[in-house]
Amino acid sequence: MKILDTVTTLAQVGAQFRRPTDLAPGGPGGALEHRLAGVVVAALKEAFDRDRARMDLERETLEAERSRAERALAAELRRQAADRALNQLRLIAIFGGLVLLVSGILAAWLPGMRSGAAAVGLGAGWILALATLGCVFAAWQDVTVWASATEPPPAGTSRVANIAPWLLLASLTFVAASLLMAS
């Protein structure tokens, strides 16, 4: 019985070694598995390539949106700076016009303003007020040009705009001095 049992066990073990398995690379099932593995690898590679292309496209889209947002922000900041500069120039022009108007009324009303040093001071004040208005108009053009430009203006671009308040101050000084001399 033991001999028969041993022979049966050896026959079973030998049969396992002789029988080709489906997973063996040399057998018919192995070739199928090899082809399936190749298909799976190709599908994974294609999926990874697609994902990489999608990520690159998303990255480029985000970069383009960021660039567009930066340009829009720069344009808005230029517009706000131009609005501030134009409001400042408008205020200087109003004061320059008021200096001319009020000093003209006072020159007609006070007889001492039309003679001597008071008339010279008044004339100098009027010339400076007109120069102020000229600077405002010239600076207005500069501001509108750099407001519509794509790049911010270099520092000190509009020196005329920087001179206008000082000319107005000098005009006010001469007109006030002529008023003091006339009274």
Order of alpha helices (4+ residues) and beta strands (2+ residues): alpha-alpha-alpha-alpha
